[in-house]
Amino acid sequence: MAQDFESTFATSIRSGAYTTLLTSNSDDAVVGMRFANTGNGSVTVDAKITRSSVDYHLIKNAPIPAGGSLELIDGGSKVVMMSGDILKAQASLTGSVDTAVSYIDSISE
């Protein structure tokens, strides 16, 4: 069975409110997640998955220096999302973080 690789991007992740990066409409596997600091100073990022109104943090207050990036999911690791799960992120400073998420859509059960 062929795998359906997809990606989604977000610019200017917000501070004080989470930005939705991906809402799973099937069983999906997140295979890559990169945050890039586009600002002039250090920032921190949080990422979480919300399932049935319960939040599960993937990372919290992770520092990213000015001009740097953070690869959250790499090296063959995966985070499986069930249908209805929501992947979200926020930064400590609005407009200073972009993100790229790579995922496999509709993984087989």
MMTF fields as JSON, N, C-alpha, C and O atoms, coordinates in Angstrom:
{
  "mmtfVersion": "1.0.0",
  "mmtfProducer": "UNKNOWN",
  "numBonds": 435,
  "numAtoms": 436,
  "numGroups": 109,
  "numChains": 1,
  "numModels": 1,
  "chainsPerModel": [1],
  "groupsPerChain": [109],
  "chainIdList": ["A"],
  "bondAtomList": [4, 2, 8, 6, 12, 10, 16, 14, 20, 18, 24, 22, 28, 26, 32, 30, 36, 34, 40, 38, 44, 42, 48, 46, 52, 50, 56, 54, 60, 58, 64, 62, 68, 66, 72, 70, 76, 74, 80, 78, 84, 82, 88, 86, 92, 90, 96, 94, 100, 98, 104, 102, 108, 106, 112, 110, 116, 114, 120, 118, 124, 122, 128, 126, 132, 130, 136, 134, 140, 138, 144, 142, 148, 146, 152, 150, 156, 154, 160, 158, 164, 162, 168, 166, 172, 170, 176, 174, 180, 178, 184, 182, 188, 186, 192, 190, 196, 194, 200, 198, 204, 202, 208, 206, 212, 210, 216, 214, 220, 218, 224, 222, 228, 226, 232, 230, 236, 234, 240, 238, 244, 242, 248, 246, 252, 250, 256, 254, 260, 258, 264, 262, 268, 266, 272, 270, 276, 274, 280, 278, 284, 282, 288, 286, 292, 290, 296, 294, 300, 298, 304, 302, 308, 306, 312, 310, 316, 314, 320, 318, 324, 322, 328, 326, 332, 330, 336, 334, 340, 338, 344, 342, 348, 346, 352, 350, 356, 354, 360, 358, 364, 362, 368, 366, 372, 370, 376, 374, 380, 378, 384, 382, 388, 386, 392, 390, 396, 394, 400, 398, 404, 402, 408, 406, 412, 410, 416, 414, 420, 418, 424, 422, 428, 426, 432, 430],
  "bondOrderList": [1, 1, 1, 1, 1, 1, 1, 1, 1, 1, 1, 1, 1, 1, 1, 1, 1, 1, 1, 1, 1, 1, 1, 1, 1, 1, 1, 1, 1, 1, 1, 1, 1, 1, 1, 1, 1, 1, 1, 1, 1, 1, 1, 1, 1, 1, 1, 1, 1, 1, 1, 1, 1, 1, 1, 1, 1, 1, 1, 1, 1, 1, 1, 1, 1, 1, 1, 1, 1, 1, 1, 1, 1, 1, 1, 1, 1, 1, 1, 1, 1, 1, 1, 1, 1, 1, 1, 1, 1, 1, 1, 1, 1, 1, 1, 1, 1, 1, 1, 1, 1, 1, 1, 1, 1, 1, 1, 1],
  "groupList": [{"groupName": "MET", "atomNameList": ["N", "CA", "C", "O"], "elementList": ["N", "C", "C", "O"], "formalChargeList": [0, 0, 0, 0], "bondAtomList": [1, 0, 2, 1, 3, 2], "bondOrderList": [1, 1, 2], "singleLetterCode": "M", "chemCompType": "L-PEPTIDE LINKING"}, {"groupName": "ALA", "atomNameList": ["N", "CA", "C", "O"], "elementList": ["N", "C", "C", "O"], "formalChargeList": [0, 0, 0, 0], "bondAtomList": [1, 0, 2, 1, 3, 2], "bondOrderList": [1, 1, 2], "singleLetterCode": "A", "chemCompType": "L-PEPTIDE LINKING"}, {"groupName": "GLN", "atomNameList": ["N", "CA", "C", "O"], "elementList": ["N", "C", "C", "O"], "formalChargeList": [0, 0, 0, 0], "bondAtomList": [1, 0, 2, 1, 3, 2], "bondOrderList": [1, 1, 2], "singleLetterCode": "Q", "chemCompType": "L-PEPTIDE LINKING"}, {"groupName": "ASP", "atomNameList": ["N", "CA", "C", "O"], "elementList": ["N", "C", "C", "O"], "formalChargeList": [0, 0, 0, 0], "bondAtomList": [1, 0, 2, 1, 3, 2], "bondOrderList": [1, 1, 2], "singleLetterCode": "D", "chemCompType": "L-PEPTIDE LINKING"}, {"groupName": "PHE", "atomNameList": ["N", "CA", "C", "O"], "elementList": ["N", "C", "C", "O"], "formalChargeList": [0, 0, 0, 0], "bondAtomList": [1, 0, 2, 1, 3, 2], "bondOrderList": [1, 1, 2], "singleLetterCode": "F", "chemCompType": "L-PEPTIDE LINKING"}, {"groupName": "GLU", "atomNameList": ["N", "CA", "C", "O"], "elementList": ["N", "C", "C", "O"], "formalChargeList": [0, 0, 0, 0], "bondAtomList": [1, 0, 2, 1, 3, 2], "bondOrderList": [1, 1, 2], "singleLetterCode": "E", "chemCompType": "L-PEPTIDE LINKING"}, {"groupName": "SER", "atomNameList": ["N", "CA", "C", "O"], "elementList": ["N", "C", "C", "O"], "formalChargeList": [0, 0, 0, 0], "bondAtomList": [1, 0, 2, 1, 3, 2], "bondOrderList": [1, 1, 2], "singleLetterCode": "S", "chemCompType": "L-PEPTIDE LINKING"}, {"groupName": "THR", "atomNameList": ["N", "CA", "C", "O"], "elementList": ["N", "C", "C", "O"], "formalChargeList": [0, 0, 0, 0], "bondAtomList": [1, 0, 2, 1, 3, 2], "bondOrderList": [1, 1, 2], "singleLetterCode": "T", "chemCompType": "L-PEPTIDE LINKING"}, {"groupName": "ILE", "atomNameList": ["N", "CA", "C", "O"], "elementList": ["N", "C", "C", "O"], "formalChargeList": [0, 0, 0, 0], "bondAtomList": [1, 0, 2, 1, 3, 2], "bondOrderList": [1, 1, 2], "singleLetterCode": "I", "chemCompType": "L-PEPTIDE LINKING"}, {"groupName": "ARG", "atomNameList": ["N", "CA", "C", "O"], "elementList": ["N", "C", "C", "O"], "formalChargeList": [0, 0, 0, 0], "bondAtomList": [1, 0, 2, 1, 3, 2], "bondOrderList": [1, 1, 2], "singleLetterCode": "R", "chemCompType": "L-PEPTIDE LINKING"}, {"groupName": "GLY", "atomNameList": ["N", "CA", "C", "O"], "elementList": ["N", "C", "C", "O"], "formalChargeList": [0, 0, 0, 0], "bondAtomList": [1, 0, 2, 1, 3, 2], "bondOrderList": [1, 1, 2], "singleLetterCode": "G", "chemCompType": "PEPTIDE LINKING"}, {"groupName": "TYR", "atomNameList": ["N", "CA", "C", "O"], "elementList": ["N", "C", "C", "O"], "formalChargeList": [0, 0, 0, 0], "bondAtomList": [1, 0, 2, 1, 3, 2], "bondOrderList": [1, 1, 2], "singleLetterCode": "Y", "chemCompType": "L-PEPTIDE LINKING"}, {"groupName": "LEU", "atomNameList": ["N", "CA", "C", "O"], "elementList": ["N", "C", "C", "O"], "formalChargeList": [0, 0, 0, 0], "bondAtomList": [1, 0, 2, 1, 3, 2], "bondOrderList": [1, 1, 2], "singleLetterCode": "L", "chemCompType": "L-PEPTIDE LINKING"}, {"groupName": "ASN", "atomNameList": ["N", "CA", "C", "O"], "elementList": ["N", "C", "C", "O"], "formalChargeList": [0, 0, 0, 0], "bondAtomList": [1, 0, 2, 1, 3, 2], "bondOrderList": [1, 1, 2], "singleLetterCode": "N", "chemCompType": "L-PEPTIDE LINKING"}, {"groupName": "VAL", "atomNameList": ["N", "CA", "C", "O"], "elementList": ["N", "C", "C", "O"], "formalChargeList": [0, 0, 0, 0], "bondAtomList": [1, 0, 2, 1, 3, 2], "bondOrderList": [1, 1, 2], "singleLetterCode": "V", "chemCompType": "L-PEPTIDE LINKING"}, {"groupName": "LYS", "atomNameList": ["N", "CA", "C", "O"], "elementList": ["N", "C", "C", "O"], "formalChargeList": [0, 0, 0, 0], "bondAtomList": [1, 0, 2, 1, 3, 2], "bondOrderList": [1, 1, 2], "singleLetterCode": "K", "chemCompType": "L-PEPTIDE LINKING"}, {"groupName": "HIS", "atomNameList": ["N", "CA", "C", "O"], "elementList": ["N", "C", "C", "O"], "formalChargeList": [0, 0, 0, 0], "bondAtomList": [1, 0, 2, 1, 3, 2], "bondOrderList": [1, 1, 2], "singleLetterCode": "H", "chemCompType": "L-PEPTIDE LINKING"}, {"groupName": "PRO", "atomNameList": ["N", "CA", "C", "O"], "elementList": ["N", "C", "C", "O"], "formalChargeList": [0, 0, 0, 0], "bondAtomList": [1, 0, 2, 1, 3, 2], "bondOrderList": [1, 1, 2], "singleLetterCode": "P", "chemCompType": "L-PEPTIDE LINKING"}],
  "groupTypeList": [0, 1, 2, 3, 4, 5, 6, 7, 4, 1, 7, 6, 8, 9, 6, 10, 1, 11, 7, 7, 12, 12, 7, 6, 13, 6, 3, 3, 1, 14, 14, 10, 0, 9, 4, 1, 13, 7, 10, 13, 10, 6, 14, 7, 14, 3, 1, 15, 8, 7, 9, 6, 6, 14, 3, 11, 16, 12, 8, 15, 13, 1, 17, 8, 17, 1, 10, 10, 6, 12, 5, 12, 8, 3, 10, 10, 6, 15, 14, 14, 0, 0, 6, 10, 3, 8, 12, 15, 1, 2, 1, 6, 12, 7, 10, 6, 14, 3, 7, 1, 14, 6, 11, 8, 3, 6, 8, 6, 5],
  "groupIdList": [1, 2, 3, 4, 5, 6, 7, 8, 9, 10, 11, 12, 13, 14, 15, 16, 17, 18, 19, 20, 21, 22, 23, 24, 25, 26, 27, 28, 29, 30, 31, 32, 33, 34, 35, 36, 37, 38, 39, 40, 41, 42, 43, 44, 45, 46, 47, 48, 49, 50, 51, 52, 53, 54, 55, 56, 57, 58, 59, 60, 61, 62, 63, 64, 65, 66, 67, 68, 69, 70, 71, 72, 73, 74, 75, 76, 77, 78, 79, 80, 81, 82, 83, 84, 85, 86, 87, 88, 89, 90, 91, 92, 93, 94, 95, 96, 97, 98, 99, 100, 101, 102, 103, 104, 105, 106, 107, 108, 109],
  "secStructList": [7, 7, 7, 3, 3, 3, 3, 3, 3, 3, 7, 1, 7, 7, 1, 1, 1, 7, 3, 3, 3, 3, 3, 7, 1, 1, 1, 3, 3, 3, 3, 3, 3, 3, 3, 3, 3, 7, 1, 1, 1, 7, 3, 3, 3, 3, 3, 3, 3, 3, 3, 6, 6, 3, 3, 3, 3, 3, 3, 3, 3, 3, 3, 3, 7, 6, 6, 7, 3, 3, 3, 3, 3, 7, 6, 6, 7, 7, 3, 3, 3, 7, 6, 6, 7, 3, 3, 3, 3, 3, 3, 1, 1, 6, 6, 1, 3, 3, 3, 3, 3, 3, 3, 3, 3, 1, 7, 7, 7],
  "xCoordList": [0.848, 0.0, 0.895, 1.814, 0.629, 1.402, 1.053, -0.088, 2.05, 1.822, 1.594, 2.245, 0.673, 0.301, 0.992, 0.463, 2.185, 2.927, 2.334, 2.05, 2.149, 1.571, 2.4, 3.23, 2.173, 2.831, 1.902, 0.993, 2.152, 1.413, 2.39, 3.345, 2.152, 3.053, 2.25, 1.088, 2.872, 2.24, 3.292, 4.426, 2.913, 3.806, 3.293, 2.099, 4.203, 3.851, 2.99, 1.91, 3.483, 2.79, 2.511, 3.36, 1.337, 0.911, 1.456, 1.887, 1.418, 1.741, 0.437, -0.422, 0.292, -0.889, -2.091, -3.072, -2.046, -3.119, -2.484, -1.591, -2.945, -2.365, -2.857, -4.02, -1.952, -2.26, -2.468, -1.621, -3.57, -3.812, -2.933, -2.969, -2.148, -1.262, -1.861, -1.686, -2.57, -3.121, -4.279, -4.17, -5.389, -6.514, -6.627, -6.854, -6.47, -6.469, -7.89, -8.809, -8.056, -9.364, -9.357, -10.314, -8.258, -8.1, -6.971, -6.526, -6.512, -5.347, -4.11, -3.799, -3.399, -2.243, -0.994, -1.088, 0.172, 1.435, 2.261, 2.608, 2.574, 3.446, 4.876, 5.311, 5.608, 6.962, 8.032, 9.226, 7.607, 8.564, 7.877, 6.735, 8.587, 8.044, 9.207, 10.017, 9.287, 10.383, 9.83, 8.906, 10.42, 10.115, 11.321, 12.453, 11.096, 12.176, 11.935, 10.853, 12.948, 12.876, 13.205, 14.337, 12.214, 12.397, 12.631, 12.78, 12.664, 12.833, 14.289, 15.205, 14.473, 15.817, 16.306, 17.468, 15.441, 15.82, 15.407, 14.734, 15.808, 15.46, 13.959, 13.358, 13.365, 11.96, 11.827, 12.762, 10.665, 10.344, 9.085, 8.277, 8.927, 7.743, 7.159, 7.863, 5.862, 5.128, 4.421, 4.009, 4.275, 3.478, 2.694, 3.199, 1.45, 0.614, -0.397, -0.678, -0.936, -2.041, -3.234, -3.129, -4.37, -5.611, -6.453, -6.77, -6.812, -7.68, -8.823, -8.603, -10.034, -11.233, -11.123, -11.404, -10.721, -10.605, -9.491, -9.424, -8.616, -7.473, -6.206, -6.008, -5.339, -4.093, -2.938, -2.773, -2.139, -0.944, 0.23, 0.328, 1.119, 2.247, 3.313, 3.685, 3.782, 4.928, 6.211, 7.247, 6.133, 7.26, 6.704, 5.669, 7.386, 6.916, 8.106, 9.112, 7.965, 9.002, 10.37, 11.403, 10.364, 11.624, 12.266, 11.624, 13.521, 14.172, 14.69, 15.198, 14.548, 15.122, 15.852, 15.223, 17.172, 17.923, 17.589, 17.06, 17.893, 17.664, 18.324, 19.492, 17.576, 18.109, 18.204, 18.671, 17.772, 17.894, 16.595, 15.573, 16.659, 15.468, 15.491, 16.517, 14.345, 14.192, 13.472, 12.362, 14.098, 13.475, 12.888, 13.619, 11.558, 10.905, 10.771, 10.975, 10.436, 10.257, 11.209, 11.061, 12.184, 13.154, 13.726, 13.314, 14.656, 15.36, 14.485, 14.767, 13.418, 12.548, 11.453, 10.634, 11.417, 10.344, 9.043, 9.061, 7.928, 6.614, 5.708, 5.901, 4.728, 3.651, 2.356, 2.028, 1.625, 0.386, -0.766, -0.933, -1.548, -2.738, -3.959, -3.988, -4.957, -6.211, -7.161, -6.976, -8.161, -9.134, -9.73, -10.206, -9.698, -10.222, -9.172, -9.442, -7.972, -6.881, -6.461, -6.533, -6.02, -5.598, -4.186, -3.924, -3.274, -1.894, -1.826, -2.235, -1.306, -1.27, 0.104, 0.866, 0.408, 1.67, 1.477, 0.576, 2.342, 2.39, 3.828, 4.658, 4.11, 5.45, 5.375, 4.297, 6.527, 6.567, 6.453, 6.214, 6.625, 6.551, 5.83, 6.317, 4.684, 3.892, 4.694, 5.386, 4.584, 5.214, 6.677, 7.349, 7.184, 8.618, 8.938, 10.112, 7.931, 8.176, 7.305, 6.093, 7.947, 7.26, 7.427, 8.361, 6.528, 6.649, 6.279, 5.48, 6.881, 6.573, 6.285, 7.045, 5.188, 4.802, 4.678, 3.971, 5.362, 5.249, 4.535, 4.827, 3.593, 2.825, 2.385, 2.344, 2.061, 1.494, 0.001, -0.443, -0.77, -2.219, -2.803, -2.38, -3.754, -4.511, -3.632, -3.611, -2.895, -2.106, -3.063, -4.162, -2.669, -3.527, -3.545, -2.574, -4.639, -4.812, -4.219, -4.279],
  "yCoordList": [-1.176, 0.0, 1.242, 1.346, 2.171, 3.421, 4.323, 4.36, 5.046, 5.982, 7.369, 7.769, 8.094, 9.429, 10.466, 10.855, 10.915, 11.922, 13.3, 13.653, 14.072, 15.416, 16.372, 15.943, 17.664, 18.658, 19.836, 20.082, 20.55, 21.766, 22.762, 22.373, 24.036, 25.083, 26.162, 26.403, 26.804, 27.933, 29.008, 28.712, 30.243, 31.367, 32.147, 32.145, 32.805, 33.714, 33.061, 33.551, 31.947, 31.276, 32.305, 33.143, 32.236, 33.231, 32.966, 31.862, 34.017, 33.95, 34.096, 34.898, 33.334, 33.452, 32.669, 32.541, 32.143, 31.32, 30.331, 30.681, 29.12, 28.088, 28.233, 28.552, 27.991, 27.959, 26.503, 25.658, 26.204, 24.846, 24.578, 25.321, 23.514, 23.132, 22.025, 22.013, 21.094, 19.949, 19.379, 19.161, 19.139, 18.418, 17.105, 17.099, 16.006, 14.693, 14.298, 14.353, 13.894, 13.42, 11.905, 11.326, 11.291, 9.831, 9.483, 10.339, 8.253, 7.902, 8.351, 7.801, 9.349, 9.95, 9.766, 9.55, 9.853, 9.781, 11.016, 11.246, 11.808, 12.969, 12.442, 11.801, 12.718, 12.18, 13.275, 12.977, 14.528, 15.624, 16.889, 17.166, 17.661, 18.923, 19.847, 19.561, 20.962, 21.911, 23.291, 23.771, 23.922, 25.311, 26.16, 25.792, 27.288, 28.198, 29.553, 30.127, 30.058, 31.382, 32.421, 32.492, 33.224, 34.251, 35.629, 36.613, 35.701, 36.978, 37.301, 36.596, 38.381, 38.864, 38.414, 38.632, 37.795, 37.354, 35.918, 35.309, 35.376, 34.01, 33.905, 34.84, 32.777, 32.508, 31.093, 30.296, 30.795, 29.426, 28.996, 29.827, 27.672, 27.121, 25.983, 25.291, 25.815, 24.696, 23.999, 24.651, 22.69, 21.935, 20.889, 20.279, 20.695, 19.716, 19.128, 19.693, 17.978, 17.355, 17.359, 16.969, 17.805, 17.78, 16.627, 16.544, 15.732, 14.596, 14.591, 14.509, 14.678, 14.656, 15.681, 15.366, 16.888, 18.023, 17.871, 18.661, 16.88, 16.704, 17.038, 16.553, 17.878, 18.297, 17.396, 17.072, 16.995, 16.186, 16.931, 17.021, 17.464, 18.238, 17.332, 16.301, 17.743, 17.089, 17.762, 17.114, 19.072, 19.852, 21.125, 21.632, 21.637, 22.839, 23.728, 23.281, 25.01, 26.027, 25.659, 25.892, 25.094, 24.73, 25.984, 26.697, 26.272, 27.493, 27.343, 26.291, 28.416, 28.487, 29.819, 30.872, 29.796, 31.051, 31.81, 31.229, 33.092, 33.919, 33.272, 32.889, 33.153, 32.562, 31.051, 30.45, 30.415, 28.969, 28.24, 28.852, 26.926, 26.108, 24.926, 24.611, 24.292, 23.131, 22.052, 22.269, 20.894, 19.739, 18.892, 18.25, 18.895, 18.219, 16.718, 15.926, 16.324, 14.91, 14.579, 15.103, 13.712, 13.359, 11.98, 11.305, 11.569, 10.306, 9.078, 8.063, 9.157, 7.995, 7.876, 6.961, 8.789, 8.726, 9.234, 9.934, 8.881, 9.272, 9.566, 9.04, 10.407, 10.621, 10.296, 10.941, 9.309, 8.885, 9.734, 9.899, 10.264, 11.032, 10.256, 9.747, 10.173, 9.516, 10.55, 11.752, 10.088, 10.979, 11.908, 11.451, 13.215, 14.215, 14.86, 15.889, 14.281, 14.898, 16.206, 16.346, 17.166, 18.47, 18.756, 18.754, 19.004, 19.379, 20.901, 21.563, 21.462, 22.907, 23.34, 22.54, 24.625, 25.176, 26.636, 27.308, 27.114, 28.538, 28.93, 28.095, 30.215, 30.753, 31.811, 32.317, 32.141, 33.153, 34.571, 35.517, 34.717, 36.028, 35.896, 35.217, 36.538, 36.462, 36.958, 37.973, 36.219, 36.621, 36.256, 36.724, 35.434, 35.127, 33.669, 33.299, 32.832, 31.411, 30.907, 31.12, 30.237, 29.517, 28.026, 27.615, 27.225, 25.786, 25.015, 25.468, 23.84, 22.898, 21.545, 21.069, 20.939, 19.623, 18.674, 18.969, 17.535, 16.487, 15.304, 14.924, 14.727, 13.624, 12.655, 12.989, 11.448, 10.438, 10.415, 10.165, 10.678, 10.734, 9.322, 8.534, 9.039, 7.772, 6.543, 5.713, 6.417, 5.199, 4.029, 4.223, 2.837, 1.671, 1.219, 1.396, 0.646, 0.193, -1.168, -1.694],
  "zCoordList": [0.0, 0.0, 0.0, 0.812, -0.901, -0.979, 0.19, 0.652, 0.654, 1.751, 1.179, 0.214, 1.777, 1.328, 2.212, 3.254, 1.785, 2.542, 2.281, 1.136, 3.334, 3.257, 4.103, 4.906, 3.921, 4.768, 4.965, 4.172, 6.034, 6.331, 6.938, 7.611, 6.7, 7.175, 7.887, 7.56, 8.854, 9.544, 9.77, 10.148, 9.539, 9.799, 10.987, 11.287, 11.652, 12.743, 13.821, 14.152, 14.363, 15.466, 16.568, 16.871, 17.152, 18.138, 19.538, 19.871, 20.333, 21.753, 22.535, 22.169, 23.596, 24.436, 23.945, 24.677, 22.734, 22.173, 21.209, 20.437, 21.262, 20.395, 18.953, 18.706, 18.015, 16.595, 16.192, 16.48, 15.538, 15.055, 13.839, 12.858, 13.912, 12.821, 11.96, 10.742, 12.603, 11.882, 12.68, 13.887, 11.993, 12.584, 11.818, 10.608, 12.526, 11.89, 11.5, 12.316, 10.224, 9.77, 9.551, 9.037, 9.956, 9.875, 10.845, 11.61, 10.818, 11.622, 10.859, 9.802, 11.385, 10.723, 11.575, 12.784, 10.949, 11.672, 11.344, 10.185, 12.363, 12.182, 12.177, 13.133, 11.092, 10.943, 10.98, 10.979, 11.012, 11.091, 11.566, 11.199, 12.392, 12.888, 13.203, 14.084, 12.477, 12.645, 12.95, 12.293, 13.969, 14.321, 13.955, 14.269, 13.298, 12.924, 13.57, 13.445, 14.262, 14.878, 13.817, 13.338, 13.452, 12.43, 13.038, 12.313, 14.356, 15.043, 15.342, 14.918, 16.081, 16.424, 17.793, 18.137, 18.572, 19.909, 20.149, 19.317, 21.286, 21.661, 21.949, 22.478, 21.602, 21.885, 22.442, 22.372, 22.989, 23.39, 22.657, 22.243, 22.5, 21.843, 22.669, 23.404, 22.524, 23.092, 21.944, 20.985, 22.028, 21.069, 21.843, 22.785, 21.428, 22.117, 21.15, 20.093, 21.539, 20.832, 21.77, 22.932, 21.25, 22.015, 21.502, 20.316, 22.426, 22.111, 23.109, 24.318, 22.605, 23.459, 24.589, 25.746, 24.258, 25.189, 26.221, 27.163, 26.07, 26.968, 26.189, 25.075, 26.786, 26.151, 26.563, 27.74, 25.572, 25.792, 25.167, 23.943, 26.0, 25.496, 24.87, 25.429, 23.716, 23.082, 23.545, 23.693, 23.772, 24.284, 24.907, 24.474, 25.919, 26.604, 26.924, 27.475, 26.561, 26.818, 26.232, 26.858, 25.046, 24.382, 23.802, 23.031, 24.155, 23.661, 22.231, 21.841, 21.467, 20.123, 20.027, 20.133, 19.829, 19.734, 18.454, 17.506, 18.426, 17.239, 16.024, 16.075, 14.943, 13.72, 13.75, 12.783, 14.835, 14.977, 14.683, 14.373, 14.786, 14.578, 15.544, 16.147, 15.671, 16.54, 15.749, 15.262, 15.62, 14.971, 16.091, 16.845, 16.193, 17.309, 17.067, 17.987, 15.862, 15.547, 14.404, 13.3, 14.663, 13.623, 13.893, 14.836, 13.085, 13.308, 13.215, 13.852, 12.425, 12.263, 13.298, 13.223, 14.275, 15.268, 14.651, 13.639, 15.26, 14.771, 15.955, 17.051, 15.716, 16.683, 15.952, 14.956, 16.433, 15.782, 16.323, 17.531, 15.388, 15.735, 15.261, 14.14, 16.115, 15.769, 15.169, 15.357, 14.459, 13.846, 14.905, 15.944, 14.632, 15.561, 16.442, 17.063, 16.514, 17.284, 16.623, 15.402, 17.443, 16.934, 17.415, 18.618, 16.479, 16.775, 16.805, 15.85, 17.907, 18.104, 18.594, 19.137, 18.393, 18.893, 19.262, 18.76, 20.151, 20.476, 20.754, 21.116, 20.578, 20.804, 21.89, 22.205, 22.461, 23.512, 22.958, 23.709, 21.635, 21.009, 19.669, 18.766, 19.54, 18.311, 17.117, 17.188, 16.019, 14.774, 14.647, 13.728, 15.544, 15.513, 15.218, 15.183, 15.006, 14.769, 13.618, 13.597, 12.665, 11.593, 11.864, 12.553, 11.324, 11.52, 10.26, 9.441, 10.131, 9.054, 9.694, 10.538, 9.284, 9.795, 8.61, 7.645, 8.68, 7.671, 8.31, 9.444, 7.564, 8.144, 7.05, 5.866, 7.493, 6.604, 6.861, 7.982, 5.818, 5.921, 5.786, 4.941, 6.615, 6.544, 6.65, 5.741, 7.767, 7.974, 8.19, 8.709, 7.805, 7.958, 9.402, 10.138, 9.79, 11.177, 11.398, 12.509]
}
